[in-house]
Amino acid sequence: MDSSNGMGPCAGRPLIYLALCGSLTIAPGGIAAGADAAAETTNAGQLEEIIVTAQKRAENLQSVPVTVSAITAATFKQMGGVNIQDLNTLVPGLNMEAQGSYTLPAIRGVSTTLTTLGNEPNVAIYIDGVYYPVSFANFAYFNNIDRVEVLKGPQGTLFGRNATGGAINVITRDPSVTPTADIMIGFGSYGETLANLYASGPLNDMLRADFSYYSHKDHGWAENIFLGTHDGATYGYGFRSKWVLSPTDSSKYTLSVDYSREDNAPANFMVGGDSLLAPFGAAVAGQLGQTATNFRVSNPIFQIGAALTGEWNFRSVDLISVTGLRQGHADGHFDIDNTSFPTVELYYGPKSRSISEDLRLQSKDNGASLTWVVGFNGYFDYDTYAPFDVILDSGSFPQFGTNNTAAEAIYGQATEKVTDALRVTLGARLDRERVAVTIDEQSYGIPHQAFDRTWTDFSPKLTLDYQFEPKTLGYATVSKGFKGGAFNVGAVPPQKAPIDPETLWAYELGVKSDVSSHFRVNAAAFYYNYRDIQVQAFGASAVAPMDNNAAKATMYGSDGDLTLSYGGIFAPQDTFKATAGYAWLHSYYGSYLGASLAQEQFTPTGVPAGDVITSVDATGNQLLDAPKFTFDLSLNYAFLTSIGRFSVTPTAYYNSGYYLDAANSPRFKQGAFTRVNATARWESVDEHYSVELVGRNLTNVKQLGGVLVSALGAAATGYPPSWYEVKFAYHY
């Protein structure tokens, strides 16, 4: 590889490639990884072929004009990944905010902090083609995945509403044609125990099935300075089973069922020890890793679901139906004042039940001059509070409410080969959704009320892509994203005015190139015009923020990934792989006149005494959860010895920092940090036994999560400190 001109692999490339490659530093880890057994390397050290379904059909990642990061189970495991929040350090431009069992993903600065009933994330999460609608029930553990695809930019045409920022598409393993089994037990810091089981195989010539189970438990990493106990404990278990029936060569039916229980209660502290109750002698925790609640907070969340996929292959078309049933239920008990005083408690029991159907007809031959897909999508969701009960010294104040969402959409996308090198893709989706709510706040003297609203949206997409060389693709895309509207069911008094949908227009240039059989570079540059952003406004209430449309924003930047893979460096059967990625983002509110600013109050003697909430002009401020720069790097080296195969995988992730509020308050800013993880693994020669050592957050970074502000003060949560695990596994 000639780098004498100072450009290295960029030398001699087309103009679009040079423009993007020139902005590419070495990128964050884990972007390129194989897809399944059919996508393994043919020679040691060569790059894998990655198969993705970003356009609702199986295609090579490098030929798809969409910015996609794909992570396989093997890569995820190598880097010590366990659940969906671990994608944070593997995908450029992705920031996964965790608030206890709530998961709020952000891609390229598009995020939400709205967690009230009926408010769904604006980065859609799909598992095996089924939409997971609610943020309190999408905390997925991965022990049976095939791959995870993170699609960046609006995916409204094919994935629909609530994919404004992108989509996270999880594909689980299909049952194998030969019997196989995996068993793992593990132990870790803070009393952690782990167990995984996966079994798969054929039942007869037409039917295959698998079963996976996981469990985890620890006693918590935070100290309750009032009770003298541990806080921040996690406990969970779940199973998933998939059955595949192939009665003929042209038909296939896949049934999957799953159940999980997770209790990941937040370990909240009061930022700076600021609490309205501090002057009265309440114990207050003022730093990450401490709590001071007067009881042990709990937040068990239960999920159950089923999905049925039917595939019928005809002569020139395929008909595919995906039907999903989901139910989630939380039973939380929270200490809202987060002090030793029994001042404000909350019982929170939301339930969500949904049914979805995606029916599509698509062309069969990916190599045809015209490929197309048309479809119908239907979605119905019924949510309830059961109840939302605020407990004060003066009594109980329960609220009850329901939120019904009914959405239908028709969509289509077609790609035409204009020449052997040039393709044009046109797509469009027409959405209609109706939201109806009922609210009962009689404990506040407010009578029963009911509201409803209907919205429609048209989301188009245009893409031009050009094959500059056999393994270099450039593309340009204009697309629109749409996040559905809602009502703030939990507000007191009720908000009759709805929260209107938010929209995003995206303009993107990208390039994908396999520079050689060992070196791959993918990069993209984008510009976003973001309107009617759904935001929260906090008042004196400790538990009921007001949701509204109050902002517009502009974001532009670039992200990309690089993969380098070689074999036989020191020995014939060793392998070395470096994966890296970057994300640069400039974001600002073009207009935001009503942002909440929480200002600390003090007694005459200087004791913190809660917050006063005011409204400020946040125009020009950086968006929340939108770091200006992230970078990650992962190195994997594996070598074979007479006693087995050894591998080591260190991973580093740098984040330049971000704000947790739109007012850009210094007290709510997460500073820059670098997190280092590492995994070391031994596998026996016969590949039956393995031992793995995992270290997470070796740099002991103190990273903030979400913040909830009120007159009581500012409560925040965060992420655990250094964590170590050892895992013993058997494979059959």
N, C-alpha and C positions, 0 to 999 in steps of 0.2 A: 504494500500500500504506500504510494508515493505521497509524502506530506511536505515535499520541499517548497511548495508554494505557500505553506502556512495554513492551508485549508484542509489537509488530510483527506478524509473520505468525501468532503464536499467538492473536491477538485473535479472539474470537467462535467459538472452536473447542470441540469436545466436551471433557468432563472428562478422559478418558483421554489425549487429545491434549495438553491443557494440562499434565498431570502430567509427561509425558515431554519435551514441548517446553521446559518450564521448566528442565529439567536439561541442555538441549542448548546447549553452546557451539558455536562453529563447528568443524567436524570434519575427520578426516584424509583426505587426498586420494584421489581416484581411485575413489570408490565407485560413482558412477553413470556409466555409459558405455554406448554403444549395443551391441547384440548382434551384428547381422550386417547384410548389405546391406538386408534388409527392414526394419530398425529404424533407418534413418537419419532425420535430421530432415527435415521437409517445408518448414520455413522457417528461414532463418538465425537462429541464436540461440535457437530453441525447444528444449525438452528432448527427448531421445531416448526412444523406447519401448524398454525393455530386456526381452528375452525370456530366461527362465531355465528350467532343467529340474530345479529343486530337488525337485519332487514327481514326477519321472519322466515328465513331460509338458511340452510347451512352453507357457509361460504368461507373462503380463506380470508383471514383478517387483512392481509396485505392487498386484497382486491376490493375491499369494501370502502366506499368513500364516506365513512363515518369515523369520528374519533372515538376509538374503543380501547380500553385497557382490559386485558384478559388475564386472569390468574387461575391456574389449575390447582387441584387439590395438592399435588406434589409440591408446587412452588409455595403455596400457602403454608403447608406443613413445614417446609424447610425454613421458613422465616418465622416460625413460632406462632402462626395465626391460629385462633380458636373460634372467634365469632365475628359477626358482621362489623363490629367496631374496629377490628384489627385491620380492615381494609384501609384505614386512615393513613398508614405509613407505606402502603404498597401502590397507591394510585395517585399520580400527579393531579393536583387541583381538587382532590376530595378531602373534605373535613367532616368527620363524624362526631358531632356533639352528643355526649351522653348525659342524660339527666335521670339517674337511677336506671330503671328499666326502659326509659324512653330513648329512642334513637332518632336524631334529627340530622340527616345527612345534608351536606352542602357541596355543590359542585360549581367551581369557578365563581364563588361568591353568592350563588343563588341558594338561599336557605330560608328557613322559617323558625320562629320561636313559638308559634301558636300550637298549643297542645289541648285546647278546649275541645269539647265534643263536636264532631263534625268537621274539624279542621285537620286536613290530611297534609302530609309533607309534600313539598313541591319537587322532590326527587323521588320518583316512583320506585318501589321495590316489588319485584316479581320473583316468585319461586316456581319453577317448572311452568311458566306461562300464566300463573295465577297472581292477581294483584293483591298485595297485603296493604290494606288501606290506613290503618291507624298506627300512630307513632308509639303507643304504649304496648303494642303487640307485634313488633317487627324485630325483636332482639333475637336474631337467629344464631344458633350454634352450628358449626360446620363439622360434621364427622362423616358425611356421605356425599360430598359434593363431587361433581366432575369438573366444574369450572365456575367462575364468576366473571361476568362481563359488566363493565362499567361504561355506559354510553354517555358521552358528554355533549352538552348542548340540548336544545329542545328536541324532544322525541314525540311531539304531539301527533304526527301523522300516523305512525304505527302503534305507539304505546298509549296515546290518548291523554286525557286530562291528568293534571298533577305530575306531568313529566317536564315541567318548565325548565328545570336545571339539568335534567338528564334522567337516566334510569339505571338501576342496579338489577341485573338479570342473573339470578342464581339458577344453575342447572344441576340437578342431582344425578347421581350415578344411575344408569339403567341396570337391572339385574343381569348377571353374567350368564353365559351359555355353559360354563363349567362351574362346579362348586368352588366357592372361595369363602374365607372367613378371616376377620381381623379382630383381635382382642387387645385392649390396652388398659392398663391401670397406671395411675400416677399419683405423685405426692409433691406438694409444694409449700411455699411460704404461707404463714398465717393459718396453719392447720389445714391446708388445701388437700382434698382428695379428688381424684378424677377417675372416670371409667368410661370406656367406649366399647361398643360391640357392633360389628357389621357382618352379616351373613348373606350370601347370595348364591343362586344357582337355578337350574331348570327343574320344574316339577313334571313336565312331560315334553313332547316334541313341540307343543304350541304355547306352553305357559312357563314363564320364568317369574321369580319373585325374590325380593330381598327384605331385610329387616335391619334397622339401625337403632341403636339406643345410646344415650349419653347421660352422664350425671356428673355434677360437680358440687363442691361444698367447701366453704372456708369460714373462719370465725370473724373475719373482718380485719381491715388494715388501719382503721382509725381508732382513737382512744376517746371514750366518753369521760370527760374530766369531772362530771357530776356523779354518774352512776359507778364509775370505776370499772367499766366493762368495755368490750370491743364493739365498734360500729362499722358500718360499711360492708357487712357480711353478704355473701352471695350464696344462694342455694338453688339448684335447678336440676331438672331431669326431663327427658323427653324421648319419643321414639318416632320413627317414620318408616313406613313400609310401602313398597312399590310393586305392583303386579303388572306384567306385560303379557298380553294375549295376542298371538299372531295366527288367527285361524286360516288365513290365506296369504299368498304372496303379495296381495294388493291391499291388505287391511291390517290395522294394528290398533289395539286398545290398551291404554295405560291407566290404571287406577292407583292412586296414592292416597294414603291416610296418614295423619300426623297428630300428635298431642305433645304439649309441653307445659311445664310449670316453672316459672322463674320468679325469684324474689331477690332483686338487686336494689335494696333500699339505699337511697343516697345518704352519704355522710356529710350533712350540711354544717357549715360554720358561718359565722357572721363576719363579713369583711371588715377587718380592722377592729374587731371586737365591738362594733357599733350596734347597740340595741337600745330600744326605748325602755327596756326593763333593767338595764345595767345600773342606773342611779338608785334603784330600789333594792339592790343587793342580789340580783339574779346572777347565777354563774353563766358566763358567756364564753363560748369557744371562738377565738379570733384568728385561727390559722388553719390551713389545710392539714388534715390528718387528725383534727380534734373535733369533737362534738360536745354538746352540753344539754341534750334533751333530757326531759324527766321521765321518759319511757323509751323503750327500744322501738324505733320506727320500723314499720314493715310495709311491703308493697308487693304481695304475691300476685302474679299475673298468669292467667291460664289461657292457653290457645288450643283449639282443636279445628281440624279442617280435613277436607277431602277434595280431590280433583280427579276428573275423568277426561282423558284426551282420546279422541278418535281420529284416526288418519286413514283416508281412503285414497288409493292411488289409481288414477284412470290413465288413459292412453297418453294424454298430453297435459293433464292438470291434476292437482292434488286438492282434496277437500279436507280441512282440518277443523275440528271443534275442540275447544278447551272450556270445560265447565268447572267452576270452583265454588266451594262452600267454605266460609271462614267464620269462626266465632272466637271472640276474645273477651276476657273479663278480668278486671282488676279489683282488688279488695284492699286498698291502701289505708293506712292509719298514720297520719303525719303530725308532727309537732311544728306548727306553723311559726311560733315565735322562736323556736330553736334554742330555748334557754331552760334553766332548771325550774322555772315557774310554770305551773299548769294554766297558762293564760289562754292560748288559742290552739285548738286541735282541729283536725280535719279528717273525716271519714270520706273516702272517695271511692265509689264503686261503679265506674263506667262499664257498660257492656256494648259490644259491637257485633252485629251479625250481618253478613253480606253474602250475596250470591252474584256470580259474574259468568258471563258467557261471551266467548270470542269465537266467531264462526267465519272462516275465510276460505276463499278459493284462489289458488295461485298456479301460475305456470310451472311446469315441471323442470324444463331444461334450463339450467343456469347459463349455459353457453349460447342460448338462442339470441337472435338479434333483438328480440323484444321479450323482456321478462316483466311480469306484473303480479299484483296481488290486490284483491278487493275483499272487503269484509264488513261484518256487523259486530258491534260490541254493545252488550247490555250489562248494566250494573245496578244493583239495588242494595242499599245499606240501611239498617235499622239500628240506631244507637239510643241508649238510655243512660240516664243517671239513676243510680239505685242505692242510696241517694248521694248528693253532694252536701254533706252535713258539717256545718261549722259549730264547734263546741266552745262556748265562752263560759266565764264564771256565772254569767247571768242566765245561761240556759243553752238549749240546742236550737239551731236555726237550719233545718234541712231544706234543701231545694230538690225538686224533681223535674226532669225534663226528658224530651225525646227529640231525636234528630233523624229524619228520614231523607235519604238521597236516592233519587231515581235518575239514571243517566243512560242515554242511548247515543250511539254514534255509528255513522257509516264512513268508511275510509277506503282509500285506494292509492296505489303507487305503481308507477311503470317506469322501466328503464329501457331506452332505445339506443342501440349502437348506431351512431351517425356515420362513423368510419371505424376502421379496425382499432383506432386508438381513442377516439372520442365517444363518450356516452353522455346522454342527458337523462336525468331522473326528475319526474314530476310526481308530486304526491299531494294529497289533500284529505282533510278530515272535517266532518261536520258533526259537532257535539250539541246535544241538548240535555240540560239537567234541571231538575226541580228539587228544591230543598224545602221541606216543611218541618217546623219545630213546634213543640208545645212546652210551656214553661209554667211551673207551679212554685211560687215563692210566697205562699200564704203565711209562712212563719215570719216574713218581713212585712206583712200586711198588704201584700201585692196579690191581686186576684189572678186566677188562671188565665193564661194568654196563649194565643196561637198565631204564628206568622208563616208565610211561605213566599217563595220567589222562584222564578224560572229564568234561566239564562241560556243563550245559544252562542256558539263560537265556531268560526271557520278558521282552520289552521292549515295553511299551504306550505309547500316545501319545493325548492328548486335546487338541483345539484348538477354541476358539470364536472366530469372527471376525465382526465387525459393520461394515457399510458405513455409516459415519455420514453421509457425503456422497458424491456420485459419484466423488470422487477422494481420499477419506480413509478408510482402513481401519484398524481397531483389532483386536488379537487377543490372546488369552491361551492359553498352552500349558503342559501338564504332560507331560513325556516322560522316558524312561529311556535311558541309554547303557550299553554293555557292552564292555569290553576283554578279549580272550581271555587265558586262562592260559598258562603256559609253564614250562619248566625252565631252570635256569642251567647250560647245557652246559659253560661254560668254567671253572666253579668247581673249586678244588683244596682238599680232596677234593670229589667230586661232591655236589651238593645233591640228596638223594633226595626231600625235600619239595618239592612244586611251588610255583610262584608262582601263587596263585589269581587269578581274574579280578577286575578292579576295576569298580565300578558307580557311576553318577552319576544322581541324580534332579534334574531341572531344572524350575524354575517361571519363566515368562517372560511379560511384558506388552510389547506393541509397537504402534507406530503407523507408518503410511506415508501420506504426503500430498503430492500435487502441488498446492501452494498456488496456483500459477498455471502457465501454460504455460512459464514461465521459472524457476520456483523449486520445489525439491523438498526435503522433510525426511523422513527415516526415523530412528526411534530405538527403542530397546528397553531394558527394565530386567529383571534376572534375579537368581535366587537358586539356588545349587547346593548339594546335599548329596552329598559325594564320599566314597566308602567303599572300603576295601581297596586303597589306592593302592599301585601297584607302585613300589618304590624300590630304590636301591642302598645298600649298606653297605660301606665300604672298610676293609680291614685293612692288615697290613704288606705284603701282596702288591702288587707294582707293576702287575700286569697282569690280575688276576682279581677284580673286585669281586663281592660277594655280593648277589644280588637277592632281595627278599622283599616280603611285604605287611606294612607297619608303620605305616600312617597312615590317618587320616581327616581331612577338611578341609571347610571352609565357604567359599564365595565368593559375593559379591554385588556388583552394580555396574550400570553402564549404558554403552551405546555407541550411536553413531549417525553419520549422515552427512548432509551438506547439499550441494546443487548449485544453483548460480546460473548461468544462461546467457542471454546477450543478443547481439544482432547489430546492426550499423549504428550503433554508438556514435559513431565518428568518420568513417566512410565507409560507403557502402551495403553493401559486401561483407565488412566486417570482422566478427570474432566474438570474444567474450570469455566465458570460462568459469572459474568458481571452484568447486573441489570441496574439501570439508573434512570432517574426521571426528574423533571423540574416543572414548576408552575410559577409563572410570573403574572401578577394580577394588579391592575390599577382600577380601583372602584371608588365611586363617590355618589352621594345622593344629589341628584340634580334639583330636587325640591323636597323638603321635609320640614314642615313648619311646626309640627306638634310632637316632637320627640320628647320622651320623658327623661328628666335629669334628676337623679337622687343625690341630695346634698346632705352631708352629715351634720347633725346637730350635737351640741355639747352643753353640759351644765356650766354654771359659772366657775366650777372647780376643774373643768376640763374633762369630765367623764362623758364618754359617748352616750347620746340620748336619742337614738333613732334617726330617721331621715325625713326630710321635707321633699315632696315630689313636685317639681315644676315642669312646665312645658317650655322647650327651647327650639330655636331654629337649627336644625341639623344639616341644612343645605351645605354641600361641600365636604361633609364628613365621610370617612371611610365606612363602608358597609360592615355590619357585624359579622363575625365568623368568616372574615375574608382576608387571610394573611396575604401580604404583598408578595412573598416568595417562599416557596417550599422546595426542598431538594431531598432526594433519598438515594441511597446507594446500597446495593446488596452484592456480596461476593460469596460464591459457593465453590468450594474445592472438595473433590471426592477422589479417593484412591483405594485401590484394592490390595489387600495383604493376604497372607496365608490363613489368617484367622477371621477374615471378613472384610467388609467395605466400610471405610470411615469417611465422614464428611463433616465439614465445618461451614457455618453460614453466619457471618456477622452482617448486621444491617444497621445503617445509620439514617436518621430522619431529622432534617433541619426545618424549623418553622420560624419565620421572622416575627411572629407574634400577631395578635388580632384583638379586636375589641369585642366585648360582650354586651355593649349597649350602643344604640345609634348616636347618643350624645358624645361618644368617644371620651368618656370619663377616664382619667388616668387610673383611678382606683379599680376600674373594671377592665383593665387591659392585661391580657396575657403577654408577658414579655417573650423575647426570642428564646428558643431552646433547641437543644439537640438531644434526641433520644437514641440510645444504642441498644439493640437487642442482639442476641447471639444464640445459635443452636449448634450443638455437636451431636453426632449420631454414629452409632455402630450397628451394622447389620451383618448377620452371620452369612457364611459362604452359601448356604442353601436357601438364604433369603426367608427363613422362617422366623428368626428371632431378631429383635432389635432393642437397643437402649438409647434413649435420647435425653440430653440435658438441655434445658431451655432457660435463658436469662432474659427477662424483660425489664426495660427501663433501667439499664445498668448505670446510666448517668444520674439516676434518682431525680429526674425532672419533676418539679411541682407544677402541674398543669391544671388550670381552672377549667371547669365545665360551665354550666349555665348559672345565671344569676336571677334571683327573684327579689325585686325591691318593693318596699311598702313603708308605711310610717313606723313599723316595728324595726326597720333596719334592712340591710342588704344581705340576704342569705345566698350562699354560693356552695357549689359542690365541685368536685375535682376528680382526678384520676389517681390510681394507686402508685406507691413508690416502687422501688426495686422489688422484683419478684422472681423466684427461682423454682424450677420444677424438674423432676426426674420422671421419665415414663418408660415403662416396660411393655413390650408388645410382642404378639405372636401372629404370624400370618400363615394361612393355609391356602 
